[in-house]
Each structure stands twice: as C-alpha cells, then as structure tokens.
Amino acid sequence: MRMTLESESPRKATPLQVAKAVLSAFVGIRRRAAHEKDVVTLTPLQVIVAGVIAAAIFVLSLVMLVRFITSQ
C-alpha cells in the first residue's frame, strides 16, 4: 500500500469553490483553513477568470441600478 501524497497532484477546485473564494475576497472575509485549502486547489487562471466575471457582473448591476433609479 503506497501512501505518497507528494506524488499525487492536488485536485482542481470546482467552479462553485472558485466563486466562493472570489466573492469572499471581494467582501474581504475568509477563514484561514479555507484560505489554505484554496491555495492548494485554485489555479491562477481560475481565479483571474472568476474575478473578471465577478467584476463585470458587479459593474453591470451597478449600471442597471443607476439607469433604473434615474429613469423614474
């Protein structure tokens, strides 16, 4: 029975885990254990893509809110 954890590649994070990590970074709250897990499972590409998508959704929602408020 082999028990070599170093030779196994870490699992990639699921899209839900990436979204949770990015949204918690937007708010500024994250537990240490969750952060340490994210360091192992998240790839920089996943974080960048999720961050750009989250920022675009945030900006578009603000634009829509301002248009809704000013149209009345």
Jmol script that loads the backbone (N, CA, C; Angstrom):
load data "model"
ATOM      1  N   MET A   1       0.843  -1.181   0.000  1.00  0.00           N
ATOM      2  CA  MET A   1       0.000   0.000   0.000  1.00  0.00           C
ATOM      3  C   MET A   1       0.887   1.243   0.000  1.00  0.00           C
ATOM      4  N   ARG A   2       0.772   2.046  -1.036  1.00  0.00           N
ATOM      5  CA  ARG A   2       1.571   3.263  -1.156  1.00  0.00           C
ATOM      6  C   ARG A   2       0.828   4.446  -0.582  1.00  0.00           C
ATOM      7  N   MET A   3       1.535   5.239   0.171  1.00  0.00           N
ATOM      8  CA  MET A   3       0.936   6.456   0.722  1.00  0.00           C
ATOM      9  C   MET A   3       1.835   7.619   0.383  1.00  0.00           C
ATOM     10  N   THR A   4       1.821   8.029  -0.861  1.00  0.00           N
ATOM     11  CA  THR A   4       2.643   9.152  -1.286  1.00  0.00           C
ATOM     12  C   THR A   4       1.739  10.296  -1.697  1.00  0.00           C
ATOM     13  N   LEU A   5       1.598  11.219  -0.811  1.00  0.00           N
ATOM     14  CA  LEU A   5       0.751  12.371  -1.093  1.00  0.00           C
ATOM     15  C   LEU A   5       1.464  13.373  -1.984  1.00  0.00           C
ATOM     16  N   GLU A   6       2.807  13.431  -1.912  1.00  0.00           N
ATOM     17  CA  GLU A   6       3.527  14.397  -2.713  1.00  0.00           C
ATOM     18  C   GLU A   6       3.437  14.091  -4.203  1.00  0.00           C
ATOM     19  N   SER A   7       3.360  12.810  -4.557  1.00  0.00           N
ATOM     20  CA  SER A   7       3.341  12.458  -5.966  1.00  0.00           C
ATOM     21  C   SER A   7       1.980  12.701  -6.606  1.00  0.00           C
ATOM     22  N   GLU A   8       0.933  12.738  -5.795  1.00  0.00           N
ATOM     23  CA  GLU A   8      -0.396  12.999  -6.336  1.00  0.00           C
ATOM     24  C   GLU A   8      -0.571  14.489  -6.574  1.00  0.00           C
ATOM     25  N   SER A   9      -1.131  14.821  -7.724  1.00  0.00           N
ATOM     26  CA  SER A   9      -1.381  16.235  -7.986  1.00  0.00           C
ATOM     27  C   SER A   9      -2.646  16.656  -7.250  1.00  0.00           C
ATOM     28  N   PRO A  10      -2.667  17.865  -6.718  1.00  0.00           N
ATOM     29  CA  PRO A  10      -3.848  18.314  -5.986  1.00  0.00           C
ATOM     30  C   PRO A  10      -5.040  18.472  -6.927  1.00  0.00           C
ATOM     31  N   ARG A  11      -6.198  18.225  -6.383  1.00  0.00           N
ATOM     32  CA  ARG A  11      -7.418  18.379  -7.163  1.00  0.00           C
ATOM     33  C   ARG A  11      -7.630  19.842  -7.511  1.00  0.00           C
ATOM     34  N   LYS A  12      -8.191  20.071  -8.680  1.00  0.00           N
ATOM     35  CA  LYS A  12      -8.575  21.433  -9.037  1.00  0.00           C
ATOM     36  C   LYS A  12      -9.898  21.752  -8.361  1.00  0.00           C
ATOM     37  N   ALA A  13     -10.081  22.997  -8.046  1.00  0.00           N
ATOM     38  CA  ALA A  13     -11.298  23.431  -7.385  1.00  0.00           C
ATOM     39  C   ALA A  13     -12.464  23.416  -8.372  1.00  0.00           C
ATOM     40  N   THR A  14     -13.645  23.186  -7.846  1.00  0.00           N
ATOM     41  CA  THR A  14     -14.852  23.230  -8.668  1.00  0.00           C
ATOM     42  C   THR A  14     -15.220  24.689  -8.916  1.00  0.00           C
ATOM     43  N   PRO A  15     -16.046  24.951  -9.923  1.00  0.00           N
ATOM     44  CA  PRO A  15     -16.464  26.341 -10.172  1.00  0.00           C
ATOM     45  C   PRO A  15     -17.142  26.989  -8.959  1.00  0.00           C
ATOM     46  N   LEU A  16     -17.889  26.206  -8.190  1.00  0.00           N
ATOM     47  CA  LEU A  16     -18.530  26.766  -7.001  1.00  0.00           C
ATOM     48  C   LEU A  16     -17.496  27.175  -5.956  1.00  0.00           C
ATOM     49  N   GLN A  17     -16.462  26.360  -5.783  1.00  0.00           N
ATOM     50  CA  GLN A  17     -15.404  26.703  -4.837  1.00  0.00           C
ATOM     51  C   GLN A  17     -14.645  27.949  -5.285  1.00  0.00           C
ATOM     52  N   VAL A  18     -14.425  28.074  -6.580  1.00  0.00           N
ATOM     53  CA  VAL A  18     -13.739  29.263  -7.108  1.00  0.00           C
ATOM     54  C   VAL A  18     -14.595  30.493  -6.880  1.00  0.00           C
ATOM     55  N   ALA A  19     -15.901  30.383  -7.154  1.00  0.00           N
ATOM     56  CA  ALA A  19     -16.805  31.516  -6.955  1.00  0.00           C
ATOM     57  C   ALA A  19     -16.835  31.934  -5.491  1.00  0.00           C
ATOM     58  N   LYS A  20     -16.904  30.978  -4.573  1.00  0.00           N
ATOM     59  CA  LYS A  20     -16.916  31.301  -3.151  1.00  0.00           C
ATOM     60  C   LYS A  20     -15.628  32.004  -2.737  1.00  0.00           C
ATOM     61  N   ALA A  21     -14.502  31.546  -3.249  1.00  0.00           N
ATOM     62  CA  ALA A  21     -13.225  32.165  -2.903  1.00  0.00           C
ATOM     63  C   ALA A  21     -13.139  33.589  -3.430  1.00  0.00           C
ATOM     64  N   VAL A  22     -13.575  33.796  -4.664  1.00  0.00           N
ATOM     65  CA  VAL A  22     -13.501  35.134  -5.266  1.00  0.00           C
ATOM     66  C   VAL A  22     -14.479  36.085  -4.593  1.00  0.00           C
ATOM     67  N   LEU A  23     -15.701  35.623  -4.326  1.00  0.00           N
ATOM     68  CA  LEU A  23     -16.676  36.501  -3.678  1.00  0.00           C
ATOM     69  C   LEU A  23     -16.264  36.844  -2.250  1.00  0.00           C
ATOM     70  N   SER A  24     -15.671  35.899  -1.553  1.00  0.00           N
ATOM     71  CA  SER A  24     -15.200  36.223  -0.202  1.00  0.00           C
ATOM     72  C   SER A  24     -14.028  37.197  -0.263  1.00  0.00           C
ATOM     73  N   ALA A  25     -13.242  37.129  -1.322  1.00  0.00           N
ATOM     74  CA  ALA A  25     -12.156  38.094  -1.495  1.00  0.00           C
ATOM     75  C   ALA A  25     -12.713  39.479  -1.800  1.00  0.00           C
ATOM     76  N   PHE A  26     -13.803  39.551  -2.549  1.00  0.00           N
ATOM     77  CA  PHE A  26     -14.446  40.839  -2.823  1.00  0.00           C
ATOM     78  C   PHE A  26     -14.919  41.482  -1.524  1.00  0.00           C
ATOM     79  N   VAL A  27     -15.488  40.675  -0.634  1.00  0.00           N
ATOM     80  CA  VAL A  27     -16.008  41.181   0.628  1.00  0.00           C
ATOM     81  C   VAL A  27     -14.882  41.387   1.638  1.00  0.00           C
ATOM     82  N   GLY A  28     -13.864  40.550   1.563  1.00  0.00           N
ATOM     83  CA  GLY A  28     -12.724  40.692   2.447  1.00  0.00           C
ATOM     84  C   GLY A  28     -12.757  39.782   3.652  1.00  0.00           C
ATOM     85  N   ILE A  29     -13.541  38.717   3.582  1.00  0.00           N
ATOM     86  CA  ILE A  29     -13.595  37.780   4.698  1.00  0.00           C
ATOM     87  C   ILE A  29     -13.251  36.382   4.200  1.00  0.00           C
ATOM     88  N   ARG A  30     -12.454  35.686   4.965  1.00  0.00           N
ATOM     89  CA  ARG A  30     -12.101  34.304   4.623  1.00  0.00           C
ATOM     90  C   ARG A  30     -11.444  33.666   5.835  1.00  0.00           C
ATOM     91  N   ARG A  31     -11.840  32.458   6.154  1.00  0.00           N
ATOM     92  CA  ARG A  31     -11.211  31.731   7.254  1.00  0.00           C
ATOM     93  C   ARG A  31      -9.849  31.212   6.820  1.00  0.00           C
ATOM     94  N   ARG A  32      -8.974  31.056   7.786  1.00  0.00           N
ATOM     95  CA  ARG A  32      -7.623  30.595   7.489  1.00  0.00           C
ATOM     96  C   ARG A  32      -7.633  29.204   6.861  1.00  0.00           C
ATOM     97  N   ALA A  33      -8.453  28.311   7.382  1.00  0.00           N
ATOM     98  CA  ALA A  33      -8.496  26.946   6.848  1.00  0.00           C
ATOM     99  C   ALA A  33      -8.982  26.949   5.403  1.00  0.00           C
ATOM    100  N   ALA A  34      -9.974  27.762   5.115  1.00  0.00           N
ATOM    101  CA  ALA A  34     -10.489  27.842   3.745  1.00  0.00           C
ATOM    102  C   ALA A  34      -9.443  28.463   2.821  1.00  0.00           C
ATOM    103  N   HIS A  35      -8.735  29.443   3.308  1.00  0.00           N
ATOM    104  CA  HIS A  35      -7.679  30.076   2.508  1.00  0.00           C
ATOM    105  C   HIS A  35      -6.566  29.083   2.194  1.00  0.00           C
ATOM    106  N   GLU A  36      -6.157  28.308   3.187  1.00  0.00           N
ATOM    107  CA  GLU A  36      -5.094  27.323   2.979  1.00  0.00           C
ATOM    108  C   GLU A  36      -5.526  26.238   1.995  1.00  0.00           C
ATOM    109  N   LYS A  37      -6.798  25.863   2.053  1.00  0.00           N
ATOM    110  CA  LYS A  37      -7.318  24.878   1.099  1.00  0.00           C
ATOM    111  C   LYS A  37      -7.341  25.476  -0.306  1.00  0.00           C
ATOM    112  N   ASP A  38      -7.725  26.745  -0.409  1.00  0.00           N
ATOM    113  CA  ASP A  38      -7.780  27.412  -1.710  1.00  0.00           C
ATOM    114  C   ASP A  38      -6.405  27.536  -2.345  1.00  0.00           C
ATOM    115  N   VAL A  39      -5.392  27.761  -1.531  1.00  0.00           N
ATOM    116  CA  VAL A  39      -4.030  27.895  -2.062  1.00  0.00           C
ATOM    117  C   VAL A  39      -3.612  26.614  -2.776  1.00  0.00           C
ATOM    118  N   VAL A  40      -4.061  25.488  -2.268  1.00  0.00           N
ATOM    119  CA  VAL A  40      -3.685  24.204  -2.852  1.00  0.00           C
ATOM    120  C   VAL A  40      -4.527  23.870  -4.075  1.00  0.00           C
ATOM    121  N   THR A  41      -5.815  24.201  -4.050  1.00  0.00           N
ATOM    122  CA  THR A  41      -6.714  23.732  -5.111  1.00  0.00           C
ATOM    123  C   THR A  41      -6.940  24.729  -6.239  1.00  0.00           C
ATOM    124  N   LEU A  42      -6.839  26.016  -5.975  1.00  0.00           N
ATOM    125  CA  LEU A  42      -7.125  27.009  -7.008  1.00  0.00           C
ATOM    126  C   LEU A  42      -5.908  27.245  -7.890  1.00  0.00           C
ATOM    127  N   THR A  43      -6.172  27.433  -9.166  1.00  0.00           N
ATOM    128  CA  THR A  43      -5.103  27.813 -10.083  1.00  0.00           C
ATOM    129  C   THR A  43      -5.240  29.305 -10.382  1.00  0.00           C
ATOM    130  N   PRO A  44      -4.148  29.968 -10.732  1.00  0.00           N
ATOM    131  CA  PRO A  44      -4.235  31.399 -11.035  1.00  0.00           C
ATOM    132  C   PRO A  44      -5.220  31.710 -12.166  1.00  0.00           C
ATOM    133  N   LEU A  45      -5.277  30.857 -13.162  1.00  0.00           N
ATOM    134  CA  LEU A  45      -6.210  31.087 -14.266  1.00  0.00           C
ATOM    135  C   LEU A  45      -7.657  31.057 -13.784  1.00  0.00           C
ATOM    136  N   GLN A  46      -7.985  30.116 -12.911  1.00  0.00           N
ATOM    137  CA  GLN A  46      -9.345  30.050 -12.368  1.00  0.00           C
ATOM    138  C   GLN A  46      -9.691  31.319 -11.610  1.00  0.00           C
ATOM    139  N   VAL A  47      -8.773  31.800 -10.815  1.00  0.00           N
ATOM    140  CA  VAL A  47      -9.022  32.998 -10.005  1.00  0.00           C
ATOM    141  C   VAL A  47      -9.177  34.228 -10.892  1.00  0.00           C
ATOM    142  N   ILE A  48      -8.330  34.356 -11.906  1.00  0.00           N
ATOM    143  CA  ILE A  48      -8.402  35.515 -12.797  1.00  0.00           C
ATOM    144  C   ILE A  48      -9.711  35.535 -13.562  1.00  0.00           C
ATOM    145  N   VAL A  49     -10.087  34.397 -14.133  1.00  0.00           N
ATOM    146  CA  VAL A  49     -11.331  34.331 -14.911  1.00  0.00           C
ATOM    147  C   VAL A  49     -12.532  34.618 -14.021  1.00  0.00           C
ATOM    148  N   ALA A  50     -12.578  34.001 -12.848  1.00  0.00           N
ATOM    149  CA  ALA A  50     -13.702  34.229 -11.933  1.00  0.00           C
ATOM    150  C   ALA A  50     -13.736  35.672 -11.454  1.00  0.00           C
ATOM    151  N   GLY A  51     -12.584  36.262 -11.208  1.00  0.00           N
ATOM    152  CA  GLY A  51     -12.533  37.654 -10.770  1.00  0.00           C
ATOM    153  C   GLY A  51     -13.019  38.615 -11.837  1.00  0.00           C
ATOM    154  N   VAL A  52     -12.634  38.378 -13.083  1.00  0.00           N
ATOM    155  CA  VAL A  52     -13.093  39.239 -14.186  1.00  0.00           C
ATOM    156  C   VAL A  52     -14.600  39.105 -14.372  1.00  0.00           C
ATOM    157  N   ILE A  53     -15.101  37.885 -14.302  1.00  0.00           N
ATOM    158  CA  ILE A  53     -16.546  37.661 -14.452  1.00  0.00           C
ATOM    159  C   ILE A  53     -17.306  38.329 -13.310  1.00  0.00           C
ATOM    160  N   ALA A  54     -16.828  38.156 -12.070  1.00  0.00           N
ATOM    161  CA  ALA A  54     -17.498  38.766 -10.922  1.00  0.00           C
ATOM    162  C   ALA A  54     -17.463  40.289 -11.002  1.00  0.00           C
ATOM    163  N   ALA A  55     -16.341  40.848 -11.421  1.00  0.00           N
ATOM    164  CA  ALA A  55     -16.244  42.305 -11.554  1.00  0.00           C
ATOM    165  C   ALA A  55     -17.182  42.820 -12.640  1.00  0.00           C
ATOM    166  N   ALA A  56     -17.279  42.097 -13.758  1.00  0.00           N
ATOM    167  CA  ALA A  56     -18.177  42.505 -14.841  1.00  0.00           C
ATOM    168  C   ALA A  56     -19.637  42.464 -14.379  1.00  0.00           C
ATOM    169  N   ILE A  57     -20.000  41.416 -13.672  1.00  0.00           N
ATOM    170  CA  ILE A  57     -21.373  41.319 -13.158  1.00  0.00           C
ATOM    171  C   ILE A  57     -21.651  42.450 -12.173  1.00  0.00           C
ATOM    172  N   PHE A  58     -20.690  42.762 -11.322  1.00  0.00           N
ATOM    173  CA  PHE A  58     -20.862  43.842 -10.352  1.00  0.00           C
ATOM    174  C   PHE A  58     -21.047  45.191 -11.041  1.00  0.00           C
ATOM    175  N   VAL A  59     -20.198  45.481 -12.018  1.00  0.00           N
ATOM    176  CA  VAL A  59     -20.285  46.760 -12.730  1.00  0.00           C
ATOM    177  C   VAL A  59     -21.590  46.853 -13.513  1.00  0.00           C
ATOM    178  N   LEU A  60     -21.959  45.789 -14.205  1.00  0.00           N
ATOM    179  CA  LEU A  60     -23.207  45.806 -14.964  1.00  0.00           C
ATOM    180  C   LEU A  60     -24.424  45.967 -14.065  1.00  0.00           C
ATOM    181  N   SER A  61     -24.402  45.348 -12.903  1.00  0.00           N
ATOM    182  CA  SER A  61     -25.537  45.507 -11.991  1.00  0.00           C
ATOM    183  C   SER A  61     -25.610  46.935 -11.457  1.00  0.00           C
ATOM    184  N   LEU A  62     -24.459  47.559 -11.205  1.00  0.00           N
ATOM    185  CA  LEU A  62     -24.482  48.960 -10.773  1.00  0.00           C
ATOM    186  C   LEU A  62     -25.009  49.879 -11.876  1.00  0.00           C
ATOM    187  N   VAL A  63     -24.589  49.627 -13.112  1.00  0.00           N
ATOM    188  CA  VAL A  63     -25.072  50.437 -14.233  1.00  0.00           C
ATOM    189  C   VAL A  63     -26.576  50.278 -14.381  1.00  0.00           C
ATOM    190  N   MET A  64     -27.063  49.059 -14.285  1.00  0.00           N
ATOM    191  CA  MET A  64     -28.505  48.830 -14.405  1.00  0.00           C
ATOM    192  C   MET A  64     -29.270  49.481 -13.260  1.00  0.00           C
ATOM    193  N   LEU A  65     -28.710  49.433 -12.046  1.00  0.00           N
ATOM    194  CA  LEU A  65     -29.359  50.074 -10.904  1.00  0.00           C
ATOM    195  C   LEU A  65     -29.429  51.587 -11.095  1.00  0.00           C
ATOM    196  N   VAL A  66     -28.359  52.195 -11.549  1.00  0.00           N
ATOM    197  CA  VAL A  66     -28.348  53.649 -11.776  1.00  0.00           C
ATOM    198  C   VAL A  66     -29.332  54.016 -12.868  1.00  0.00           C
ATOM    199  N   ARG A  67     -29.373  53.251 -13.944  1.00  0.00           N
ATOM    200  CA  ARG A  67     -30.342  53.542 -15.026  1.00  0.00           C
ATOM    201  C   ARG A  67     -31.770  53.408 -14.522  1.00  0.00           C
ATOM    202  N   PHE A  68     -32.032  52.399 -13.686  1.00  0.00           N
ATOM    203  CA  PHE A  68     -33.377  52.213 -13.147  1.00  0.00           C
ATOM    204  C   PHE A  68     -33.772  53.380 -12.258  1.00  0.00           C
ATOM    205  N   ILE A  69     -32.855  53.827 -11.414  1.00  0.00           N
ATOM    206  CA  ILE A  69     -33.152  54.926 -10.491  1.00  0.00           C
ATOM    207  C   ILE A  69     -33.318  56.233 -11.239  1.00  0.00           C
ATOM    208  N   THR A  70     -32.481  56.499 -12.243  1.00  0.00           N
ATOM    209  CA  THR A  70     -32.566  57.780 -12.937  1.00  0.00           C
ATOM    210  C   THR A  70     -33.686  57.826 -13.970  1.00  0.00           C
ATOM    211  N   SER A  71     -34.242  56.699 -14.345  1.00  0.00           N
ATOM    212  CA  SER A  71     -35.309  56.707 -15.345  1.00  0.00           C
ATOM    213  C   SER A  71     -36.652  57.095 -14.746  1.00  0.00           C
ATOM    214  N   GLN A  72     -36.742  57.110 -13.457  1.00  0.00           N
ATOM    215  CA  GLN A  72     -38.054  57.399 -12.839  1.00  0.00           C
ATOM    216  C   GLN A  72     -38.221  58.830 -12.501  1.00  0.00           C
TER     217      GLN A  72
END
end "model"
wireframe off; spacefill off
backbone 0.3
color backbone group
